[in-house]
Amino acid sequence: MREQIEQIRQEAVAALSQAADLSALDAIRVGVLGKKGSLTAALRGMKDVSPEERPLIGQLVNEAKDAVEQAVELNKARIVRRQREREAATERVDVSLPGRKIARGSLHPLTETLDEISAIFEKMGFVWEDGPEVETDWHNFGALNFPPDHPARDEQDTLFLENGLLLRTHTSPVQVRVMQRHRPPVRMIAPGWTYRKDAIDATHYPMFSQVEGLLVDKNVTLGDLRGVLKFFVREFYGPQTEIRLRPSFFPFTEPSAELDISCFACRGTGSRDGKVCPVCKGTGWKELLGAGMVDPAVFQAVGYDPEEVTGFAFGMGIERIAMFRYAVDDIRLFFDGDLRFLRQF
């Protein structure tokens, strides 16, 4: 049996060295090491070998197997090398062919929207401020005049962490931190991510981005707020866009308002193609953001004198701003990472 194993090894190594291509090489390998290969068949004869000789025969079989496998790899490299040499000798590069266009990436539509929003407010002297996404209850609620029993504090809406911390539900805490650090006048925007326990649907997502704005100085009025927001809307959506302010309520502003813009689908007429506009439901208006005059209680919380200064604040969702701009009807498209959607921008 020793002679048989040695003969199989020598014949296999010799045959492999003569293989002309990879398919012939693989056929020889299978013919020796496969389930029906010659070396495998020799192993079946181990039952006839005496117990004393089995360890030695087993060692010879393993050595033969290793030798064949090494010969396969060695000759595979030889065949591949020769194939590449032949290709290099016969192939020619046609320099007259046009080059292949390299795909170029682009900014995400939310990033483009934020950049444009920031540029518009920078024209009006607003500066960019940042703040932590993990906040204290006082910065997120208490300093902003949220009473202890306010529904927004409920665990169904807010993502609470350990040690009394939470994921901020809006970017308004940045206003609090800026006012604690700086004396008025203050003119700032605070873009950033916010988090709530919202069920995911076409208009809601548990993580979304906001741009918060704040202006504090002497003799700031509601008319100033309207003028700033009107300038932003017409710069972003076009000079034909109309705005209106509707009374609303927010704990940190008084008076508070919702800002509507004329419907981008029907241009404020309420009808489209002779039918009720499906975007604005026939009203001619779409709600864009919330705003208002800063409540004196907020000034007192940060150490400002509400008798000396006034101010206004506003907050807008970047996704909502982008959805209106690009006529996107599902917020989830911004987060799915589908290149078919993103390439449209």
C-alpha positions, 0 to 999 in steps of 0.5 A, a space after each residue: 500500500 505504501 508503493 500505491 500511495 507513493 505512485 499516486 502522489 508522483 503521478 498526480 504531481 507530474 500531471 499537474 505540472 503538465 496541465 495547460 489550463 485551470 479546467 484541466 488542473 481542476 480535473 486532475 485535482 478532483 481525480 485524485 482528491 475528490 470523493 471518487 479520486 484515486 487517493 480517496 479510493 486508496 484510503 478505503 483499503 485501510 481496513 485491510 492494513 494491520 493496526 500496527 501499520 495504520 498510523 504510518 499509512 495514515 501519515 503517508 496519505 496526509 503527506 501525499 494529500 498535502 503534496 498534491 494540494 501544494 502542486 495544485 496551488 503552484 501550477 495554478 499560479 503558473 497558469 494564471 501568470 502565463 495567461 496574463 502574459 499572453 493577454 498583455 502581449 495581444 491586448 491593445 489600448 484604444 486611446 481614441 475611446 471615450 473615458 468611463 464616467 466616474 460616478 460623483 456623489 452629492 450632498 443629501 437633500 436635507 444637508 442642502 436644505 440646511 445649508 440654504 436655510 443657514 445662508 439665508 439667516 446669515 444674511 440677517 446676522 444670525 450665527 450658528 450655535 450648537 448644543 448637546 443632544 443629551 439634555 437635562 430636564 431643566 434645559 429641555 423643559 424647565 427653563 422653557 416654561 413647561 409646567 411639571 404636568 405638561 403632556 410633552 414630559 410624558 414618557 410616551 413622547 420623550 426618550 428618558 435616559 438614566 440620571 435624569 437625562 433625556 434625548 432633547 425633544 427640540 433644539 430650544 435648549 440651545 437657546 437657553 444655553 446661549 442666553 446663559 453664556 451671553 448677554 443680549 443682544 443675541 441673534 442665533 440659529 440652532 440646527 440639530 437632531 431631535 428625538 421623540 417617541 413618534 410612530 413612524 409614518 409618512 409625516 412622522 419619524 422618531 429622529 428628525 432635524 430642526 432649526 431653532 432661531 432666537 433674537 433678543 434685544 431692546 424693543 424687539 416686536 412681533 413685527 420684527 418676527 414677521 419681517 424676518 420670517 417673510 424674508 426667509 420664506 421668500 428667499 427660500 420658496 420664491 418671491 411669489 410666496 405669501 405668509 400668514 400668522 395664526 394664533 397658537 400656543 407654546 409654553 416658551 412664547 407669548 404670544 405664539 403663532 403658527 406660520 403658514 405659507 401659500 400652497 406651493 401646489 395651487 399657488 394659494 388658490 385652493 384649487 388645482 385642475 378645476 378640483 380641490 387642491 389635494 395638498 392644502 385641502 382647498 385652504 390655499 395654505 400650508 403650515 410651515 413652522 411655529 414662532 412667537 415672542 419669548 415668554 418673560 418666564 424664559 428670560 427670568 430663568 436665564 437671568 435676563 431682565 424682561 423689563 429691559 429686553 424682548 425677543 422672538 423665537 421660531 422653530 422649523 423642521 428641516 424635513 418639512 421644509 424640504 418636503 414642501 420644496 421638493 414635493 416629497 410626500 413621505 418623510 421616510 424617503 429621506 432616511 431610507 438611503 434609496 439611491 433612486 430617490 437621492 439621485 433626483 437631487 
